[in-house]
Amino acid sequence: MAGGFEPVLFRIAGTHTNVSASEETTLQLPVTDAPTVWQLISFHYVRSGGSASTYEPRVGQTAAWTDADINERLGYSSTAVGTPINDVFSRAIPCRVAADGKLYFRPGFVTGTDNDGAFEFWFRKARGS
């Protein structure tokens, strides 16, 4: 790359078992100097079981943020659970991470407490952060 800049990529993946509509999963990024900006470059979610028929995945910069507030960095409209999400963003989504290196993910199942799935996020550390 020009100027010798080598991007730092970081993957966070996991599974959900018996997730409810309000479940929030902590995404732990490497802790460096805070605050740090990471760019969300890819998101993948596959629902593997449960009673919900739709879901609305969301990512926020603070725990227990309010949907559609300034701390929400990614929010999907209602999607049928049979439709996996596999997005590589044409423009990275900047996420400001506090000193603890955490972001928060809600799979957003609309109903039930028995929903299962698997997630994968890819982040790139923003240059100069």
C-alpha positions as a Markdown table, in Angstrom:
| # | Residue | x | y | z |
|---|---|---|---|---|
| 1 | Met | 0.0 | 0.0 | 0.0 |
| 2 | Ala | 1.1 | 3.6 | -0.6 |
| 3 | Gly | 3.0 | 5.1 | 2.3 |
| 4 | Gly | 3.7 | 1.8 | 3.9 |
| 5 | Phe | 0.3 | 1.8 | 5.8 |
| 6 | Glu | -0.7 | -1.8 | 6.6 |
| 7 | Pro | -4.4 | -2.1 | 7.7 |
| 8 | Val | -5.1 | -3.9 | 10.9 |
| 9 | Leu | -8.0 | -6.3 | 10.4 |
| 10 | Phe | -9.9 | -7.9 | 13.3 |
| 11 | Arg | -12.5 | -10.6 | 13.3 |
| 12 | Ile | -15.2 | -11.2 | 16.0 |
| 13 | Ala | -17.3 | -14.3 | 15.6 |
| 14 | Gly | -19.6 | -16.3 | 17.9 |
| 15 | Thr | -22.9 | -18.1 | 18.3 |
| 16 | His | -26.2 | -17.4 | 20.0 |
| 17 | Thr | -28.3 | -20.0 | 21.8 |
| 18 | Asn | -31.7 | -19.3 | 23.2 |
| 19 | Val | -31.6 | -15.6 | 22.5 |
| 20 | Ser | -34.5 | -13.3 | 23.4 |
| 21 | Ala | -35.8 | -10.2 | 21.6 |
| 22 | Ser | -33.8 | -7.9 | 23.8 |
| 23 | Glu | -30.5 | -9.8 | 24.0 |
| 24 | Glu | -27.3 | -7.7 | 23.6 |
| 25 | Thr | -23.9 | -9.3 | 22.9 |
| 26 | Thr | -20.6 | -7.5 | 23.7 |
| 27 | Leu | -18.1 | -7.3 | 20.9 |
| 28 | Gln | -14.6 | -6.9 | 22.3 |
| 29 | Leu | -12.1 | -5.2 | 20.1 |
| 30 | Pro | -8.4 | -4.8 | 21.0 |
| 31 | Val | -7.8 | -2.1 | 23.5 |
| 32 | Thr | -5.3 | 0.5 | 22.4 |
| 33 | Asp | -5.2 | 4.2 | 23.0 |
| 34 | Ala | -8.8 | 5.4 | 23.7 |
| 35 | Pro | -10.9 | 6.5 | 22.1 |
| 36 | Thr | -10.2 | 4.4 | 19.0 |
| 37 | Val | -12.1 | 4.3 | 15.8 |
| 38 | Trp | -12.7 | 1.0 | 14.1 |
| 39 | Gln | -14.3 | 0.6 | 10.7 |
| 40 | Leu | -16.9 | -2.1 | 10.3 |
| 41 | Ile | -16.3 | -3.6 | 6.9 |
| 42 | Ser | -18.3 | -6.8 | 6.9 |
| 43 | Phe | -21.2 | -8.4 | 8.8 |
| 44 | His | -22.6 | -11.9 | 8.5 |
| 45 | Tyr | -25.5 | -13.5 | 10.5 |
| 46 | Val | -27.2 | -16.8 | 10.0 |
| 47 | Arg | -30.2 | -17.8 | 12.2 |
| 48 | Ser | -30.2 | -21.6 | 12.8 |
| 49 | Gly | -33.3 | -22.1 | 14.9 |
| 50 | Gly | -36.0 | -20.6 | 17.1 |
| 51 | Ser | -39.5 | -19.3 | 16.9 |
| 52 | Ala | -39.0 | -15.8 | 15.6 |
| 53 | Ser | -40.0 | -15.1 | 12.0 |
| 54 | Thr | -38.1 | -11.8 | 11.6 |
| 55 | Tyr | -35.1 | -10.1 | 13.0 |
| 56 | Glu | -33.6 | -6.6 | 13.0 |
| 57 | Pro | -29.8 | -6.7 | 13.7 |
| 58 | Arg | -28.2 | -3.6 | 15.2 |
| 59 | Val | -24.8 | -2.4 | 16.4 |
| 60 | Gly | -24.2 | 0.3 | 19.0 |
| 61 | Gln | -21.3 | 2.2 | 20.5 |
| 62 | Thr | -22.7 | 2.1 | 24.1 |
| 63 | Ala | -24.4 | -0.6 | 26.1 |
| 64 | Ala | -28.2 | -0.4 | 26.2 |
| 65 | Trp | -28.4 | 2.4 | 23.6 |
| 66 | Thr | -31.8 | 3.4 | 22.2 |
| 67 | Asp | -32.6 | 2.1 | 18.7 |
| 68 | Ala | -32.0 | 4.8 | 16.1 |
| 69 | Asp | -30.1 | 7.2 | 18.4 |
| 70 | Ile | -26.7 | 8.8 | 17.8 |
| 71 | Asn | -24.9 | 5.7 | 19.2 |
| 72 | Glu | -26.4 | 3.2 | 16.8 |
| 73 | Arg | -23.9 | 2.5 | 14.0 |
| 74 | Leu | -25.7 | -0.2 | 12.1 |
| 75 | Gly | -29.4 | -1.0 | 11.9 |
| 76 | Tyr | -31.3 | -3.3 | 9.6 |
| 77 | Ser | -35.0 | -3.2 | 8.8 |
| 78 | Ser | -37.1 | -6.2 | 9.6 |
| 79 | Thr | -35.7 | -9.2 | 7.7 |
| 80 | Ala | -37.1 | -12.8 | 7.4 |
| 81 | Val | -35.0 | -15.1 | 9.6 |
| 82 | Gly | -34.6 | -17.5 | 6.7 |
| 83 | Thr | -32.6 | -14.8 | 4.9 |
| 84 | Pro | -29.0 | -14.8 | 6.1 |
| 85 | Ile | -27.3 | -11.4 | 6.2 |
| 86 | Asn | -23.9 | -11.4 | 4.5 |
| 87 | Asp | -22.8 | -7.8 | 3.8 |
| 88 | Val | -19.5 | -6.4 | 2.8 |
| 89 | Phe | -20.0 | -2.6 | 3.0 |
| 90 | Ser | -18.9 | -0.5 | 0.0 |
| 91 | Arg | -18.0 | 2.2 | 2.6 |
| 92 | Ala | -16.8 | 1.2 | 6.0 |
| 93 | Ile | -18.9 | 2.2 | 9.0 |
| 94 | Pro | -16.9 | 4.1 | 11.6 |
| 95 | Cys | -17.4 | 3.0 | 15.2 |
| 96 | Arg | -15.9 | 5.0 | 18.1 |
| 97 | Val | -14.8 | 2.6 | 20.8 |
| 98 | Ala | -14.3 | 3.7 | 24.4 |
| 99 | Ala | -11.3 | 2.8 | 26.5 |
| 100 | Asp | -12.7 | -0.7 | 27.2 |
| 101 | Gly | -12.7 | -1.6 | 23.5 |
| 102 | Lys | -16.4 | -2.6 | 23.4 |
| 103 | Leu | -19.2 | -2.4 | 20.9 |
| 104 | Tyr | -22.6 | -4.0 | 21.3 |
| 105 | Phe | -24.6 | -6.2 | 19.0 |
| 106 | Arg | -28.3 | -7.0 | 19.1 |
| 107 | Pro | -29.5 | -9.7 | 16.7 |
| 108 | Gly | -32.9 | -8.2 | 17.2 |
| 109 | Phe | -35.2 | -11.3 | 17.0 |
| 110 | Val | -38.7 | -9.8 | 17.2 |
| 111 | Thr | -40.2 | -12.6 | 19.3 |
| 112 | Gly | -39.3 | -15.7 | 21.3 |
| 113 | Thr | -36.5 | -16.6 | 23.7 |
| 114 | Asp | -35.4 | -19.7 | 21.8 |
| 115 | Asn | -33.5 | -18.2 | 18.8 |
| 116 | Asp | -30.1 | -19.5 | 17.8 |
| 117 | Gly | -27.6 | -18.1 | 15.3 |
| 118 | Ala | -24.0 | -17.4 | 14.3 |
| 119 | Phe | -22.4 | -14.1 | 13.7 |
| 120 | Glu | -19.2 | -12.8 | 12.2 |
| 121 | Phe | -17.9 | -9.2 | 12.0 |
| 122 | Trp | -14.8 | -7.9 | 10.3 |
| 123 | Phe | -13.3 | -4.6 | 11.5 |
| 124 | Arg | -10.4 | -2.5 | 10.2 |
| 125 | Lys | -8.6 | -0.1 | 12.5 |
| 126 | Ala | -9.0 | 3.5 | 11.3 |
| 127 | Arg | -5.7 | 5.1 | 10.2 |
| 128 | Gly | -4.3 | 7.4 | 12.9 |
| 129 | Ser | -6.6 | 6.2 | 15.6 |
